[in-house]
Amino acid sequence: MPQIPTMGFSAFLKLISLSDKRQKSTIRERHKPSKDSKPYDRHRSLRRAIQKLATGTQTPAEVFAATSLIKNKGERRSTRLGIIRFLKWRKANPGQINFCDAIVIQSPGGFFRIRFEANCVMEMGGRRTAIHIWNTKEPKLQKSIVIAALTLVQRNWPKESDLVDDFAILDLRNMQLHRWSENPKAYSTIVDAIMQYLDLQCKLSRNEFGLPTIGPQPKGPQLET
């Protein structure tokens, strides 16, 4: 069975925020044969730090000290800034934190998958909100793009899961929280067009590099436990 590219939700947000030309080149690079079987995840350190802070398994001082072990200078700096901003946001938004499983969403044509992982779940305005944290400098996020992406998550969220009512992106770069429930009906058509376009570009890239044809794939999201 041919390998189907899977991108994290931050990578997906970044991709759909790029210009048309940069989207095409990014998708092409993702399909280009490489010795590296899996791209390096620059956000893993921050995710782990936030989980430790949220669960209370480590103090802020301990979490911050652990960043000295990150070898890449840029990643180390980004992680530290992310920790500081998350702590600032938490001070302004106290409340109990819970967690939920990640889900994997398949594109309509089956040419790629998106992994949505919430860093935490918090009750906000009476809604249990799954929050994914964005800590990427460029490109700057547009609210319409963010809510379109969250519409995709909400649409594919497993109906049997009763842990979440809402979905949000916390942009640590400007301390803004974008919630799906702000405009839950306006972006369904837009996200459909986005997914179909990305499928087409993935198909063209597979043809260019002589990769195996993608056949019919099982429908629906896959819950990761």
N, C-alpha and C positions, 0 to 999 in steps of 0.2 A: 504494500500500500504506500503511495507517495506521501512524503512528509508535508504536512500542511503548516505553514507559518502561523505561530501564535504570538501575539503582541500583548504586552501589559496595557492597562487602561491609560496610563500616562503617555505611553508611546502612541496609542491610538489618538488621544487628544492632540498630541503634538503633530501627528500626521495630518489630521483633518484641519488643523489650523494653518498649515503651510500653503503657499501659493500652488497653483496647478503644476507648474514646472518642477517645483521642489518635491511635490507629492510623487510625481512620476519617477524622478531620480531616486527618491528614498525607497519606493517600492521595488524599483529595479535592483538597487543595492541589496535589499533584503533577500532577493531571489538569486543573486549572483553566487555561483558555487564558491564555497570557502572551506578552509580547513577547520574553522571554528564552528562546531555544531550548534552552539547556543550563544547568542549575543550577551555581552556583559551587562549585568543589571546595576546601574549606578545608583538606584534608589533603595536597594536592599538594606543598606546600613541605616538609613533614616527610618524605614519601616520597622526594623527591629528595635531601634531606639524608642520610637513612639509606643510600640507594644509594651516595652519594659516600663516606660513611664506610666502608661495607662493602667497596667496591671499592678503597679507598685512593687514590682520585683527588684527594681533598682531606683535609687534616688537620682535627681537631676545631675548632681555632681558626679555620680558613678557613671551615668550614661555619657555625660560630656567627656569624662576622662577616657572612656573606651574609644572615643573617636581618634585618639592618637595612634591607634593600630591601623587606621585606614591609610594605605600606602599612597594612593593617588591624591596629590595635593588639592586638585580642584574638587574631587568628591569629598574629601575631608572638610574643606571649607564649606561646601554646600550643605553637608550633613549637620555641621555645627550651627550654621545659620538657621536651618530648618528646625532644629531642636529648640533654639532660643525663641523662634517665632511661634512654634507650637505651644510652648510653655506660656508665652504671653497670651495666646488665644485661649488656652485653658483657664487662665486666671480670670479672663473676662467671660468665660462660658463654663462655669463649674457644673458638675452633674455626674451622675453615674455613667460609666462607660461599659459597654458590652461589645461582643464580637459576633461575626457571622461568617459562614463559609464563603469562599470565593466561587464564582461561576465562570464558565467558559462559554462564550457566545459564538456561534458559527455564522459566517456571512451567508447571504441567500444562495450564492453559487457554490459555496463550500470551499472557496479558494484561500480563506484565512480565518483565523479565530481571534477573539479578543478575550483576555482574562480580566475580569473585574474583581478586584479585591478591596474591600473596605478596610481602612486602617482602624476604624472603630465605629460603633453604633451608639448614638446618643439620642435621648428624647429631646426634641426641640419643637416647641409650640404644640405639644401633645402628639407629635408624630415621631416614631422611632426611625431615626435617620441614619442610613449607612453612608459614612463619610470617607471619600477617597481624597488623599492629600496630594496636591500638585506643588512641586518644589523645583520647577524647571524655569530657568531664566528667560529663555526664548523658545518659541514665540509667546507673545502675550495672549492670554486667553480672552476670547470674546464670549459674552454671556450666551448669545444665540447658539454658538457652537457647543458650548458646555451643556446647555439644556437639551440640545438635540442628542448629544451623546448619552446623557442620563435618561432620556426617553427610550433609547435602545436598551439600556439596562433594565428599566422598569418593565418594559414590554416582555423581556425575556426572563424576568425573575421567576423562579419556580413557584407555582401557585401553592404547593404544599408547604412552603416555608412561611412561617407566621412570626418571623422575628423582625421584619422591616416594613415600614409604611412609606418611607420616602428615601430619596437618594440625593447626595450632594457632593460637590467638589469644594474643598477648602484650599484656596489659592494662598499659599504662604508668602508669595512674593508681594501681595498687596493686602493680605489679611481679609480677603473677601470670601464669603460663603455663598455659593450658587446652588440653589435647590431645585430639583425637578418640579416640585409642587408650586413653584412660582408661576409656571406657565405650562401646565401638563399636557395641553392638547395642540399646541401650535406647531410642533416640530416633527410630527410623525412623517409627513411627506418629505421633508428635508432630509431626515436621517435615512429614509428609504433610498433617495437619490444618491446620497453619499456612499452607502454600502454597495449599491449597484455599480457606481463608478469605480470604487476601489476593487471590486471583483474583476471588472474589465481590465484594469491595469495589472492586476496579479496574473490574469490569464495571458495577457500580452507578454509579460515578463517570463512566464513559464515557457511560452512558445519560443521566445528569443534564446533562452539558455538550454532548450531541448529537455526540459524537465518532464517527468511523467504526467500524463493527463489526469486531472482530478475528476473522479466519478461522483455519482450521487452519494451524499453523506447523510447520516442519521439527523433528523430534525430536532430542534429544541436545544435549550441550554444544557450544559453538563455541570452538575453541582459537584464542587470539590470538597471533600471531607478530610 
